[in-house]
Amino acid sequence: MTTLAYRLEAGLEQPVQEQSPELSFSYENVTAETIKFVRDETAKRCYELIDQVIFSTDLSYEAILAPVNEINDSAALLNGYLDVLCYLHPDAEIRETAAHFADFYPDHPNYGGFYKKVTAYSKTEDAHNLPEERSRYLQTVMREFFLDGHGLNRRHRKKLKKMYTNLSNYKADYCRNLTEDQTAVELTEDELDGMPDEYKSNIPFDTENNCFLVPLDDHLFEALMSHVSNRDVRARLHKAYYSRVAESNKSLLRSAEVMRQKMAGRLGYSSWMHLRAEENMLKSPQAVRDFYQSLIDLLTPKAQEEMAVMTEMLVIDGHEPPFQHYDFRYYETKLYEREFGLDPHKIAEYFPLEVVIENLFDTTRELGVQYRPIAATTWHEDVITIAVDDIQTGRQVATIHLDPYTRKGKWKVSYATQLVSGRVLPDGSYRMPVALISTNFKKPSADRPCLLTQKDREAEGFHEFGHNLPNILAQTELVNFADGGSVEQDFLEVASQLMEHWAWDREGLVKYTRHYKTGERMPDEMIDRLIASRNLNIGLHWLRDTSKGLFDIALNSPSKGPKDVDRLWEEASAVSLFPPVEGTFLPGVVDSFITEYAGSYHSYDLGRVISDDLFSQFPANPNAGMDYRTNILQFGGSKRGIEMVRNFLGRDPNGLAFLRNIGVTATAESIKLNFDYSDWGTETARK
């Protein structure tokens, strides 16, 4: 056990630094010049530390690895600041400038000397006797050196560095295309038949041409596909949404795929999928394929039954099969109303955003924390800042910025991240983390608050708050392990998907529903019907996501040349049971295929299986919340995901709870979880 772990068990005895370094990165009066200044100052600080390591004659942790931690901290602080400016700042010029400097890491002219000195230290007796967290950190640093191309000759490393830059640019361009897209579909009043008035009233209307100009933001698109009765109009909307940046992003996806395969080859792997597998819990592409095949085998019969029900509804309405993607949300909404007597947008009237936030805060008190609003200077007036206090000690342990509403220029993806990492500082104090949750809910109007559907509440509210928990509750010594993003990629979604379970908790639904007009809570019988609806079309939903996972495998597996991404998507999507819609390309609007999830899309689906297993422990264990905090959340990424899960469960994870939750009768072994308990550096995936 590390010294830090002893301090944590003793009740966080080290003092907590009340002022966060975030304050040195001001969001007030930001200009291109101030962005360049903080970038240059950070680079200067990092260069000084690199020189310190290079010229050190002392091969000890304090002389070598501790400065590396300071370098990573400086880079992380700057990148957290730049990410906010790049993706959330209201000024387009600021966003563009920040994007230019994003993904900073110091490019010291003698970085090779730095690598050699750290490598020399890694071979010392001091390095071999490091406590667990520091040892894992050294292993992580050495892997980062390896992935950066150290060990290659200078010419090959230079080429690899250029590839990383290109890949970063492809990602930025892909996301910017989605963020800046202004596609709108012209629809008449008649063509919007079935659309609730509260949505139509907020759609721009062109009086000259007597039509609505319908923007294709995610929440409005969801409502349109759920309610517009005209099938041809739904087909037009579907095609517009899934083709709006298709050609530009398809080109970027192709370029990124080629670049990733070249990079993997340079590093000795047969594919990007093999490179990513070495860092994951499922440590081979075959283990991922086996996992997905087991899902397909179990869920296809269920999905076929669901498809038959909705195809019958389509035919009764006078339409010809096959049942299409653009039919799904509409008929699922009708089925939702028929089977459960529910309208998702009527349900939303009981979920004002502030009530959902209260629910989140109350639910996570089980982890020993409470929340209070505080004043802070941020990048936009919409941002809400929250202090997180430890109930036992009364101390503030973290800060959260909530940026809840959609706006022009804001990244359309909901996400949680860390702006300032918690860590032990050189003076022994502990720095409070500063976390961010960004969503894209509709901003309140004069007569209507921000209302969340149950899907929004689960998939964005509870999900992103779950991602946030390790960001605010990790208590690690070293900055690299201080957030939820520092775990294995295919463990990354466990915390968020575990939190989703409480979106369906009956006690929470009784206590935290409040009609925005009357103030009345949701009636008991409506709550029962809502809970009963949870698994509506669960087979089709899972096969849809499985098709994305199969596409990710195909895209990042070995090949002899550039891949035909249209053909790969057509083949992968066949498992979903939906026929392809000509002229559309879903991977062009799903950024997971070009971000860090590339080669690891299965993280979402594996995360569900593991989180279901974890959640199964909560009903019978009144201390499960604190056990979760002390066995998983507080360690951030300083332990392997599978190790933390085993410590919490007291056994290996299995798929039994997942199968029970989705209503499939099978043995736990039916879900293929071929975990490899070895750590990084085994070279099992290399050529």
C-alpha positions as CSV (number, residue, x, y, z in Angstrom):
1,M,0.0,0.0,0.0
2,T,1.3,3.4,-0.9
3,T,1.8,6.2,1.6
4,L,-1.1,8.0,0.0
5,A,-3.4,5.0,0.4
6,Y,-2.5,5.0,4.2
7,R,-3.4,8.7,4.4
8,L,-6.7,8.0,2.6
9,E,-7.7,5.2,4.9
10,A,-7.0,7.5,7.8
11,G,-9.5,9.9,6.5
12,L,-7.7,12.2,4.0
13,E,-5.4,13.6,6.7
14,Q,-3.3,15.6,4.2
15,P,-4.5,19.2,3.9
16,V,-6.6,20.0,0.8
17,Q,-5.5,23.0,-1.3
18,E,-8.5,25.3,-1.5
19,Q,-7.4,27.3,-4.5
20,S,-7.2,25.4,-7.8
21,P,-4.6,26.1,-10.5
22,E,-7.5,26.5,-12.8
23,L,-7.6,30.1,-11.6
24,S,-4.3,30.8,-13.5
25,F,-6.2,29.9,-16.7
26,S,-8.7,32.7,-16.8
27,Y,-11.9,32.5,-18.9
28,E,-12.3,36.3,-18.8
29,N,-11.2,38.5,-21.7
30,V,-9.7,35.6,-23.6
31,T,-7.9,36.5,-26.8
32,A,-5.6,34.7,-29.2
33,E,-2.7,36.4,-27.5
34,T,-3.6,35.2,-24.1
35,I,-4.1,31.6,-25.4
36,K,-0.6,31.7,-27.0
37,F,0.8,33.2,-23.8
38,V,-0.4,30.4,-21.5
39,R,0.7,27.8,-24.1
40,D,4.2,29.3,-24.3
41,E,4.5,29.6,-20.5
42,T,3.4,25.9,-20.1
43,A,6.0,24.9,-22.8
44,K,8.7,26.8,-21.0
45,R,7.9,25.2,-17.7
46,C,7.9,21.7,-19.3
47,Y,11.2,22.4,-21.1
48,E,12.8,23.4,-17.8
49,L,11.7,20.2,-16.2
50,I,12.8,18.0,-19.1
51,D,16.3,19.7,-18.9
52,Q,16.3,19.0,-15.2
53,V,15.8,15.3,-15.8
54,I,18.3,15.1,-18.7
55,F,21.1,16.7,-16.7
56,S,20.3,14.9,-13.4
57,T,23.1,12.7,-12.1
58,D,20.7,11.2,-9.6
59,L,18.7,8.2,-10.8
60,S,16.0,8.3,-8.2
61,Y,12.2,8.7,-8.2
62,E,12.5,12.3,-6.9
63,A,15.0,13.3,-9.6
64,I,13.5,11.5,-12.6
65,L,9.9,10.3,-12.2
66,A,8.5,13.1,-10.0
67,P,9.5,15.8,-12.6
68,V,7.7,13.6,-15.3
69,N,4.6,13.9,-13.2
70,E,5.0,17.7,-13.1
71,I,5.4,17.8,-16.9
72,N,2.3,15.7,-17.4
73,D,0.4,17.9,-14.9
74,S,1.3,21.1,-16.7
75,A,0.3,19.6,-20.1
76,A,-3.0,18.3,-18.7
77,L,-3.9,21.7,-17.1
78,L,-3.2,23.5,-20.4
79,N,-5.1,20.9,-22.5
80,G,-8.1,21.1,-20.1
81,Y,-8.2,24.8,-20.6
82,L,-7.8,24.6,-24.4
83,D,-10.6,21.9,-24.6
84,V,-13.0,24.3,-23.0
85,L,-12.1,27.1,-25.3
86,C,-12.1,24.8,-28.4
87,Y,-15.4,23.1,-27.8
88,L,-17.5,25.3,-25.5
89,H,-16.4,29.0,-25.9
90,P,-19.0,31.2,-27.6
91,D,-16.5,33.1,-29.8
92,A,-15.6,31.3,-33.0
93,E,-12.2,33.0,-33.3
94,I,-11.3,31.7,-29.8
95,R,-12.5,28.2,-30.7
96,E,-10.3,28.2,-33.8
97,T,-7.2,29.5,-32.0
98,A,-7.6,27.0,-29.2
99,A,-8.0,24.2,-31.7
100,H,-4.7,25.2,-33.3
101,F,-2.9,24.7,-29.9
102,A,-4.9,21.7,-28.7
103,D,-3.4,18.3,-27.7
104,F,-0.3,20.0,-26.4
105,Y,2.7,18.0,-25.3
106,P,6.2,19.5,-25.1
107,D,8.4,18.8,-28.2
108,H,11.7,19.3,-26.5
109,P,14.7,19.3,-29.0
110,N,16.4,16.7,-26.8
111,Y,13.4,14.6,-26.1
112,G,15.5,11.5,-26.9
113,G,17.9,12.4,-24.1
114,F,14.8,12.6,-21.8
115,Y,13.6,9.2,-22.9
116,K,17.1,7.7,-22.3
117,K,17.3,9.1,-18.8
118,V,13.9,7.8,-17.8
119,T,14.7,4.4,-19.4
120,A,18.0,4.3,-17.4
121,Y,16.0,5.0,-14.2
122,S,13.5,2.2,-15.1
123,K,16.3,-0.4,-14.9
124,T,17.5,0.7,-11.4
125,E,16.8,-1.1,-8.1
126,D,14.9,2.0,-6.9
127,A,12.5,1.7,-9.9
128,H,12.0,-2.0,-9.2
129,N,11.1,-1.3,-5.6
130,L,8.5,1.5,-6.2
131,P,5.2,1.2,-4.4
132,E,2.2,0.1,-6.6
133,E,0.9,3.4,-7.9
134,R,4.4,4.7,-8.7
135,S,5.4,1.4,-10.4
136,R,2.2,1.5,-12.5
137,Y,3.0,5.1,-13.4
138,L,6.5,4.2,-14.6
139,Q,5.0,1.4,-16.7
140,T,2.6,3.9,-18.2
141,V,5.3,6.5,-18.9
142,M,7.4,3.8,-20.6
143,R,4.5,2.8,-22.7
144,E,3.8,6.4,-23.7
145,F,7.4,6.6,-24.8
146,F,7.0,3.5,-26.8
147,L,3.8,4.7,-28.5
148,D,5.6,8.0,-29.3
149,G,8.2,6.1,-31.2
150,H,11.1,6.2,-28.9
151,G,13.1,3.1,-29.7
152,L,12.7,3.8,-33.4
153,N,15.4,5.6,-35.3
154,R,15.1,9.4,-35.7
155,R,13.7,9.3,-39.2
156,H,10.9,6.9,-38.4
157,R,10.1,8.7,-35.1
158,K,9.7,11.9,-37.1
159,K,7.3,10.3,-39.5
160,L,5.3,8.8,-36.6
161,K,5.1,12.2,-34.9
162,K,3.7,13.6,-38.2
163,M,1.1,10.8,-38.3
164,Y,-0.1,11.7,-34.8
165,T,-0.4,15.3,-35.8
166,N,-2.4,14.4,-38.9
167,L,-4.6,12.0,-36.9
168,S,-5.3,14.8,-34.3
169,N,-6.2,17.2,-37.2
170,Y,-8.6,14.6,-38.8
171,K,-10.4,14.3,-35.4
172,A,-10.6,18.0,-34.9
173,D,-12.0,18.6,-38.5
174,Y,-14.5,15.7,-38.1
175,C,-15.9,17.1,-34.9
176,R,-15.8,20.7,-36.2
177,N,-17.8,19.6,-39.3
178,L,-20.6,18.3,-37.0
179,T,-20.4,21.3,-34.6
180,E,-20.5,24.0,-37.3
181,D,-23.1,22.2,-39.6
182,Q,-26.1,24.4,-40.3
183,T,-28.1,22.0,-42.4
184,A,-31.9,22.7,-42.3
185,V,-34.8,20.9,-43.9
186,E,-37.7,22.8,-45.4
187,L,-41.0,21.4,-44.2
188,T,-44.6,22.7,-44.4
189,E,-47.1,22.7,-41.6
190,D,-48.8,19.6,-43.1
191,E,-45.5,17.8,-43.3
192,L,-44.9,18.3,-39.6
193,D,-48.2,16.7,-38.8
194,G,-48.0,14.8,-35.4
195,M,-45.2,17.0,-34.1
196,P,-46.1,18.5,-30.6
197,D,-46.7,22.2,-30.7
198,E,-44.0,22.9,-28.1
199,Y,-41.4,21.8,-30.6
200,K,-42.9,23.4,-33.6
201,S,-43.1,26.8,-31.8
202,N,-39.3,26.8,-31.6
203,I,-38.5,25.9,-35.2
204,P,-37.6,28.9,-37.4
205,F,-40.4,29.8,-39.9
206,D,-39.7,31.3,-43.4
207,T,-42.6,33.6,-44.0
208,E,-41.6,34.3,-47.6
209,N,-41.6,30.6,-48.6
210,N,-44.3,29.6,-46.0
211,C,-42.3,26.8,-44.6
212,F,-40.4,25.7,-41.5
213,L,-36.6,25.6,-41.6
214,V,-35.9,22.6,-39.4
215,P,-32.3,22.4,-38.0
216,L,-30.9,18.9,-37.4
217,D,-29.8,19.1,-33.8
218,D,-29.9,15.8,-32.0
219,H,-32.8,16.5,-29.6
220,L,-35.1,18.0,-32.2
221,F,-34.2,15.2,-34.7
222,E,-35.2,12.6,-32.0
223,A,-38.6,14.4,-31.5
224,L,-39.2,14.6,-35.3
225,M,-38.5,10.9,-35.9
226,S,-40.7,10.0,-32.9
227,H,-43.8,12.1,-33.9
228,V,-43.9,13.0,-37.6
229,S,-46.6,10.8,-39.1
230,N,-45.7,11.2,-42.8
231,R,-43.3,8.3,-43.7
232,D,-41.8,10.1,-46.7
233,V,-41.0,13.1,-44.5
234,R,-39.3,10.9,-42.0
235,A,-37.3,9.3,-44.8
236,R,-36.2,12.8,-45.9
237,L,-35.2,13.8,-42.4
238,H,-33.4,10.6,-41.8
239,K,-31.4,11.0,-45.0
240,A,-30.6,14.6,-44.3
241,Y,-29.4,13.9,-40.8
242,Y,-27.2,10.9,-41.7
243,S,-25.8,12.5,-44.9
244,R,-25.3,16.1,-43.7
245,V,-21.5,15.9,-43.4
246,A,-21.2,12.4,-44.8
247,E,-18.8,13.0,-47.7
248,S,-16.4,15.3,-45.8
249,N,-16.4,13.1,-42.7
250,K,-16.2,9.9,-44.7
251,S,-13.1,11.2,-46.3
252,L,-11.6,12.1,-42.9
253,L,-12.6,8.6,-41.6
254,R,-10.8,7.0,-44.5
255,S,-7.7,9.1,-43.9
256,A,-7.7,8.4,-40.2
257,E,-8.0,4.6,-40.8
258,V,-5.1,4.6,-43.2
259,M,-3.0,6.7,-40.8
260,R,-3.8,4.5,-37.8
261,Q,-2.8,1.4,-39.6
262,K,0.5,3.0,-40.7
263,M,1.1,4.0,-37.1
264,A,0.4,0.6,-35.8
265,G,2.7,-0.9,-38.3
266,R,5.5,1.4,-37.3
267,L,5.1,0.3,-33.8
268,G,5.2,-3.4,-34.6
269,Y,1.5,-4.2,-34.5
270,S,-0.5,-5.9,-37.3
271,S,-3.3,-3.4,-36.9
272,W,-4.7,-0.5,-34.8
273,M,-7.1,-3.0,-33.3
274,H,-4.2,-5.1,-32.0
275,L,-2.5,-2.0,-30.6
276,R,-5.6,-0.9,-28.7
277,A,-6.3,-4.4,-27.5
278,E,-3.0,-4.5,-25.6
279,E,-4.2,-1.7,-23.4
280,N,-7.7,-3.1,-22.8
281,M,-9.3,-5.8,-20.6
282,L,-10.2,-7.8,-23.7
283,K,-6.6,-8.0,-25.0
284,S,-7.2,-9.4,-28.5
285,P,-9.4,-8.6,-31.4
286,Q,-10.7,-12.2,-31.3
287,A,-11.8,-11.7,-27.7
288,V,-13.8,-8.7,-28.8
289,R,-15.3,-10.6,-31.8
290,D,-16.2,-13.5,-29.4
291,F,-17.9,-11.1,-27.1
292,Y,-20.0,-9.6,-29.9
293,Q,-20.9,-13.0,-31.4
294,S,-22.2,-14.1,-28.1
295,L,-24.4,-11.0,-27.9
296,I,-25.7,-11.6,-31.5
297,D,-26.5,-15.2,-30.8
298,L,-28.5,-14.4,-27.6
299,L,-30.2,-11.2,-28.8
300,T,-31.1,-11.9,-32.5
301,P,-34.2,-14.1,-31.7
302,K,-35.5,-11.4,-29.3
303,A,-34.8,-8.6,-31.9
304,Q,-36.6,-10.6,-34.6
305,E,-39.7,-10.8,-32.5
306,E,-39.6,-7.1,-31.8
307,M,-39.1,-6.4,-35.5
308,A,-42.1,-8.5,-36.4
309,V,-44.4,-6.6,-34.0
310,M,-43.4,-3.2,-35.5
311,T,-43.5,-4.4,-39.1
312,E,-47.1,-5.5,-38.4
313,M,-47.9,-2.0,-37.2
314,L,-46.3,-0.5,-40.4
315,V,-48.5,-2.8,-42.6
316,I,-51.7,-1.9,-40.6
317,D,-50.9,1.8,-41.4
318,G,-51.0,0.9,-45.1
319,H,-47.2,0.9,-45.8
320,E,-45.1,-1.7,-47.6
321,P,-42.3,-3.5,-45.8
322,P,-39.4,-3.6,-45.1
323,F,-39.4,-1.8,-41.8
324,Q,-36.8,1.0,-42.1
325,H,-34.5,2.9,-39.8
326,Y,-36.7,6.0,-40.3
327,D,-39.7,4.0,-39.1
328,F,-38.2,2.9,-35.8
329,R,-38.6,5.8,-33.5
330,Y,-42.1,6.6,-34.8
331,Y,-43.4,3.1,-34.3
332,E,-41.5,2.6,-31.1
333,T,-43.3,5.7,-29.7
334,K,-46.6,4.3,-30.9
335,L,-45.8,1.0,-29.2
336,Y,-44.7,2.8,-26.1
337,E,-48.1,4.5,-26.0
338,R,-50.0,1.3,-26.9
339,E,-48.3,-1.1,-24.4
340,F,-47.6,1.3,-21.5
341,G,-49.9,4.2,-22.1
342,L,-47.0,6.6,-22.1
343,D,-45.8,9.5,-24.3
344,P,-42.1,10.3,-23.8
345,H,-42.7,14.0,-24.1
346,K,-45.5,13.9,-21.6
347,I,-43.2,12.0,-19.3
348,A,-40.7,14.8,-19.7
349,E,-43.1,17.3,-18.1
350,Y,-42.2,15.6,-14.8
351,F,-38.5,16.0,-15.3
352,P,-37.4,19.7,-15.2
353,L,-33.6,19.8,-15.3
354,E,-33.3,21.2,-11.8
355,V,-35.3,18.3,-10.4
356,V,-33.0,15.8,-12.2
357,I,-30.0,17.5,-10.8
358,E,-31.5,17.2,-7.3
359,N,-32.0,13.5,-8.0
360,L,-28.4,13.1,-9.0
361,F,-27.1,14.9,-5.9
362,D,-29.3,12.9,-3.6
363,T,-28.5,9.5,-5.2
364,T,-24.7,10.0,-4.9
365,R,-24.9,11.0,-1.2
366,E,-24.6,7.2,-0.8
367,L,-20.9,7.8,-1.8
368,G,-20.4,10.1,1.2
369,V,-20.6,13.5,-0.6
370,Q,-23.0,16.4,-0.8
371,Y,-23.2,19.4,-3.1
372,R,-23.8,23.2,-3.0
373,P,-23.8,25.9,-5.6
374,I,-20.9,28.4,-5.6
375,A,-19.9,31.5,-7.6
376,A,-17.3,31.2,-10.3
377,T,-16.0,33.0,-13.4
378,T,-16.5,30.7,-16.4
379,W,-16.7,30.7,-20.2
380,H,-20.5,31.3,-20.4
381,E,-23.3,32.6,-18.4
382,D,-25.2,29.3,-18.6
383,V,-22.5,27.4,-16.6
384,I,-23.5,26.3,-13.1
385,T,-20.7,25.7,-10.6
386,I,-21.0,23.2,-7.8
387,A,-18.8,22.5,-4.8
388,V,-18.5,18.9,-3.7
389,D,-18.1,18.3,0.1
390,D,-17.1,15.1,1.9
391,I,-19.9,14.5,4.4
392,Q,-17.6,12.9,7.0
393,T,-15.0,15.6,7.1
394,G,-17.0,18.6,5.9
395,R,-14.2,19.5,3.5
396,Q,-14.7,20.5,-0.1
397,V,-13.1,17.8,-2.2
398,A,-13.9,18.9,-5.7
399,T,-15.6,21.5,-8.0
400,I,-17.9,20.7,-10.9
401,H,-18.8,23.0,-13.8
402,L,-22.2,22.1,-15.4
403,D,-22.7,23.5,-18.9
404,P,-26.2,22.2,-19.7
405,Y,-27.6,23.9,-22.7
406,T,-27.1,23.8,-26.4
407,R,-25.9,26.9,-28.3
408,K,-24.4,27.9,-31.5
409,G,-20.8,26.7,-31.9
410,K,-20.9,24.4,-28.9
411,W,-19.8,20.8,-29.4
412,K,-23.0,18.8,-29.9
413,V,-21.7,15.8,-28.0
414,S,-22.5,15.4,-24.3
415,Y,-19.4,14.5,-22.2
416,A,-17.7,14.7,-18.9
417,T,-14.0,15.4,-18.3
418,Q,-11.5,16.8,-15.9
419,L,-10.1,20.4,-16.2
420,V,-7.9,20.1,-13.2
421,S,-6.7,16.8,-11.9
422,G,-6.6,15.9,-8.2
423,R,-3.1,15.0,-7.0
424,V,-0.6,15.2,-4.2
425,L,1.4,18.4,-4.6
426,P,5.1,18.7,-3.9
427,D,4.3,20.3,-0.5
428,G,2.2,17.3,0.5
429,S,-1.1,19.0,0.2
430,Y,-3.9,17.6,-2.0
431,R,-5.1,19.6,-4.9
432,M,-8.9,19.6,-5.5
433,P,-10.0,18.3,-8.9
434,V,-12.2,20.5,-11.1
435,A,-14.5,18.6,-13.4
436,L,-16.7,19.5,-16.3
437,I,-20.1,18.1,-17.5
438,S,-21.3,19.4,-20.8
439,T,-24.7,18.5,-22.3
440,N,-26.9,19.9,-25.0
441,F,-30.3,20.3,-23.5
442,K,-32.8,22.8,-24.8
443,K,-32.5,26.1,-23.0
444,P,-35.6,27.2,-20.9
445,S,-38.0,29.7,-22.5
446,A,-40.2,32.2,-20.7
447,D,-43.0,29.8,-20.2
448,R,-41.3,26.4,-20.3
449,P,-38.3,25.1,-18.3
450,C,-35.7,22.7,-19.6
451,L,-37.5,19.4,-19.7
452,L,-35.7,16.0,-20.1
453,T,-37.2,12.9,-21.6
454,Q,-36.5,9.7,-19.7
455,K,-33.9,8.9,-22.4
456,D,-32.2,12.3,-21.9
457,R,-32.4,11.8,-18.1
458,E,-30.7,8.4,-18.3
459,A,-28.3,8.6,-21.3
460,E,-27.1,12.2,-20.7
461,G,-28.0,13.2,-17.1
462,F,-27.2,10.1,-15.1
463,H,-24.7,8.7,-17.6
464,E,-22.5,11.8,-17.7
465,F,-22.7,12.3,-14.0
466,G,-21.5,8.7,-13.6
467,H,-18.5,9.6,-15.8
468,N,-17.9,12.5,-13.5
469,L,-17.7,10.5,-10.2
470,P,-14.1,9.1,-10.7
471,N,-13.1,12.6,-11.8
472,I,-14.2,14.1,-8.5
473,L,-13.6,11.2,-6.1
474,A,-10.3,9.7,-7.3
475,Q,-7.6,10.2,-4.6
476,T,-4.4,9.3,-6.3
477,E,-0.9,10.6,-5.8
478,L,-0.1,11.0,-9.4
479,V,-1.9,13.1,-12.0
480,N,-2.0,10.5,-14.8
481,F,-4.4,8.3,-12.7
482,A,-6.6,11.0,-11.2
483,D,-9.7,10.7,-13.4
484,G,-12.1,8.3,-15.0
485,G,-10.4,8.6,-18.3
486,S,-7.1,7.0,-17.1
487,V,-8.5,3.5,-16.9
488,E,-8.4,0.9,-19.7
489,Q,-10.4,2.2,-22.6
490,D,-12.9,-0.7,-22.3
491,F,-13.4,0.0,-18.6
492,L,-14.1,3.6,-19.3
493,E,-17.9,3.3,-19.6
494,V,-18.5,1.2,-16.4
495,A,-19.0,4.1,-14.0
496,S,-21.3,6.0,-16.4
497,Q,-23.4,2.9,-17.2
498,L,-23.6,1.9,-13.5
499,M,-25.1,5.3,-12.7
500,E,-27.8,4.8,-15.4
501,H,-29.4,2.2,-13.2
502,W,-30.5,4.9,-10.8
503,A,-32.5,6.6,-13.5
504,W,-34.9,3.7,-13.2
505,D,-34.9,3.5,-9.4
506,R,-38.4,3.6,-8.1
507,E,-37.6,5.5,-4.9
508,G,-35.9,8.2,-7.0
509,L,-38.8,8.4,-9.4
510,V,-41.2,8.8,-6.5
511,K,-39.1,11.5,-4.8
512,Y,-37.7,13.4,-7.8
513,T,-40.5,13.9,-10.3
514,R,-42.3,17.2,-10.3
515,H,-44.7,18.4,-13.0
516,Y,-43.4,21.7,-14.3
517,K,-46.9,23.3,-14.2
518,T,-48.6,21.8,-11.2
519,G,-45.7,20.8,-9.1
520,E,-47.3,17.3,-8.6
521,R,-45.1,14.3,-8.5
522,M,-45.6,11.5,-11.1
523,P,-48.5,9.2,-10.2
524,D,-47.5,5.7,-8.8
525,E,-49.2,3.8,-11.6
526,M,-47.3,6.0,-14.2
527,I,-44.0,5.3,-12.5
528,D,-44.8,1.5,-12.6
529,R,-45.5,1.7,-16.3
530,L,-42.4,3.8,-17.0
531,I,-40.2,1.2,-15.2
532,A,-41.9,-1.6,-17.1
533,S,-41.1,0.1,-20.4
534,R,-37.3,0.0,-19.8
535,N,-36.6,-3.0,-22.0
536,L,-38.9,-2.0,-24.9
537,N,-37.2,-3.2,-28.1
538,I,-34.1,-4.0,-26.1
539,G,-33.0,-6.6,-28.7
540,L,-33.1,-4.2,-31.6
541,H,-31.3,-1.5,-29.6
542,W,-28.5,-3.9,-28.7
543,L,-28.1,-5.2,-32.2
544,R,-28.0,-1.6,-33.5
545,D,-25.1,-0.9,-31.1
546,T,-23.4,-4.2,-31.9
547,S,-23.4,-3.2,-35.6
548,K,-21.3,-0.2,-34.6
549,G,-18.9,-2.4,-32.7
550,L,-18.5,-4.7,-35.6
551,F,-17.9,-1.8,-37.9
552,D,-15.2,-0.5,-35.5
553,I,-13.5,-4.0,-35.6
554,A,-13.6,-4.1,-39.4
555,L,-12.3,-0.6,-39.8
556,N,-9.3,-1.1,-37.5
557,S,-8.4,-4.7,-38.4
558,P,-5.5,-5.6,-40.7
559,S,-5.8,-4.8,-44.4
560,K,-3.6,-4.7,-47.4
561,G,-4.8,-1.2,-48.5
562,P,-7.5,1.4,-47.9
563,K,-10.8,0.1,-46.9
564,D,-14.2,0.6,-48.5
565,V,-15.9,2.2,-45.5
566,D,-19.4,2.1,-47.2
567,R,-19.1,-1.6,-47.7
568,L,-17.8,-2.2,-44.2
569,W,-20.8,-0.3,-42.7
570,E,-23.3,-2.1,-44.9
571,E,-21.9,-5.5,-43.8
572,A,-21.7,-4.5,-40.1
573,S,-25.2,-3.0,-40.0
574,A,-26.8,-6.1,-41.5
575,V,-26.7,-7.6,-38.0
576,S,-29.1,-4.8,-36.9
577,L,-31.9,-6.4,-39.0
578,F,-32.5,-3.0,-40.7
579,P,-31.9,-2.6,-44.4
580,P,-29.4,0.1,-45.5
581,V,-30.9,3.5,-46.4
582,E,-29.3,4.7,-49.7
583,G,-27.3,7.9,-49.4
584,T,-26.7,7.7,-45.6
585,F,-23.6,7.0,-43.7
586,L,-24.1,6.7,-39.9
587,P,-20.3,6.6,-39.1
588,G,-20.1,10.1,-40.5
589,V,-22.0,11.5,-37.6
590,V,-20.7,9.2,-34.7
591,D,-17.5,10.6,-33.5
592,S,-16.5,7.5,-31.6
593,F,-15.0,6.1,-34.8
594,I,-12.4,8.8,-35.0
595,T,-11.7,9.6,-31.3
596,E,-10.0,7.5,-28.6
597,Y,-12.8,4.9,-28.9
598,A,-11.5,3.9,-32.4
599,G,-10.5,0.2,-32.0
600,S,-12.4,0.1,-28.7
601,Y,-16.0,0.8,-29.5
602,H,-16.9,-2.3,-27.5
603,S,-16.2,-0.2,-24.4
604,Y,-19.9,0.8,-24.4
605,D,-21.2,-2.7,-24.5
606,L,-18.7,-4.4,-22.2
607,G,-19.3,-1.5,-19.8
608,R,-23.0,-2.4,-19.7
609,V,-22.3,-6.0,-18.9
610,I,-19.8,-5.2,-16.1
611,S,-21.9,-2.4,-14.7
612,D,-25.0,-4.6,-14.4
613,D,-22.9,-7.1,-12.4
614,L,-21.7,-4.3,-10.1
615,F,-25.2,-2.9,-9.7
616,S,-26.5,-6.4,-8.6
617,Q,-24.6,-5.9,-5.4
618,F,-26.3,-2.7,-4.3
619,P,-29.8,-3.8,-3.3
620,A,-28.6,-6.3,-0.7
621,N,-25.6,-4.3,0.7
622,P,-26.3,-1.0,2.5
623,N,-22.6,-0.2,2.4
624,A,-22.3,-0.8,-1.4
625,G,-22.0,2.9,-2.2
626,M,-19.0,3.4,0.1
627,D,-17.5,0.1,-1.0
628,Y,-17.8,1.3,-4.6
629,R,-16.0,4.6,-3.7
630,T,-13.2,2.9,-1.8
631,N,-12.7,-0.1,-4.1
632,I,-13.1,1.6,-7.5
633,L,-13.7,5.3,-7.6
634,Q,-10.9,6.5,-5.3
635,F,-8.2,4.6,-7.3
636,G,-8.9,6.3,-10.6
637,G,-6.7,4.6,-13.1
638,S,-4.0,3.6,-10.6
639,K,-5.2,0.0,-10.6
640,R,-6.3,-2.2,-13.5
641,G,-10.1,-2.1,-14.1
642,I,-10.5,-5.9,-13.8
643,E,-8.6,-5.8,-10.4
644,M,-10.9,-3.1,-9.0
645,V,-14.0,-5.0,-10.2
646,R,-12.8,-8.2,-8.5
647,N,-12.1,-6.4,-5.3
648,F,-15.6,-5.0,-5.3
649,L,-17.4,-8.2,-6.3
650,G,-15.1,-10.6,-4.5
651,R,-15.1,-12.7,-7.7
652,D,-14.6,-12.4,-11.5
653,P,-17.4,-10.5,-13.3
654,N,-19.9,-12.4,-15.4
655,G,-22.9,-11.7,-17.7
656,L,-25.7,-13.2,-15.5
657,A,-27.0,-9.9,-14.2
658,F,-27.0,-8.4,-17.7
659,L,-28.9,-11.4,-19.1
660,R,-31.5,-11.1,-16.2
661,N,-31.9,-7.4,-16.8
662,I,-32.7,-7.8,-20.5
663,G,-35.0,-10.7,-20.0
664,V,-32.9,-13.5,-21.6
665,T,-32.6,-16.9,-20.0
666,A,-29.1,-18.2,-20.4
667,T,-26.1,-19.2,-18.3
668,A,-23.6,-16.6,-17.1
669,E,-21.0,-18.2,-19.5
670,S,-23.2,-17.4,-22.5
671,I,-21.6,-14.0,-22.6
672,K,-18.0,-14.5,-23.7
673,L,-15.8,-12.4,-21.3
674,N,-12.3,-13.6,-22.2
675,F,-10.4,-11.3,-19.9
676,D,-6.6,-11.4,-20.0
677,Y,-5.3,-10.5,-16.5
678,S,-1.9,-9.5,-17.7
679,D,-0.9,-5.9,-17.8
680,W,0.5,-3.7,-20.5
681,G,3.8,-4.5,-22.1
682,T,3.2,-8.2,-22.6
683,E,3.6,-7.7,-26.4
684,T,0.9,-10.3,-27.0
685,A,-0.6,-8.1,-29.8
686,R,2.6,-7.3,-31.7
687,K,3.9,-8.9,-34.8
